[in-house]
Amino acid sequence: MAKILITMPDAFLDKVDVVANDEQRTRSELIREALRSYMRKVSAHQAKRATENAKILENLLG
């Protein structure tokens, strides 16, 4: 597994630690899950935009 280095404000990291501790997870597990959730959201949004753009193009051509 690859390692990365990220920076964040101390206050934000404190909030991450609180959530991780409450869920009995590591920081890494919590951040991985947050990124998975974000990527699913972005992917769904992109699919929706592609469908909307296809409809617009269809209307222009049709």
C-alpha positions, -999 to 999 in steps of 0.1 A, spaced: 0 0 0 13 34 -9 18 62 16 10 99 10 17 130 29 -10 156 33 -12 188 52 -42 202 71 -48 227 98 -43 214 133 -79 223 143 -92 202 113 -70 173 122 -83 174 158 -118 170 144 -107 141 122 -92 125 153 -124 129 173 -144 112 146 -119 85 141 -118 78 179 -156 78 181 -158 53 153 -128 33 167 -110 37 134 -76 50 124 -71 83 107 -61 64 76 -93 43 76 -114 74 81 -97 94 54 -99 65 29 -136 61 35 -141 99 31 -123 98 -2 -143 68 -14 -175 86 -6 -164 117 -23 -154 98 -55 -188 80 -56 -205 114 -53 -183 129 -80 -189 99 -103 -227 101 -98 -226 138 -105 -205 133 -137 -230 107 -149 -259 130 -143 -242 158 -161 -234 135 -190 -270 125 -193 -281 161 -191 -256 171 -218 -268 142 -240 -303 155 -237 -293 190 -246 -274 178 -276 -303 156 -287 -326 186 -285 -302 207 -305 -299 180 -332 -334 168 -331 
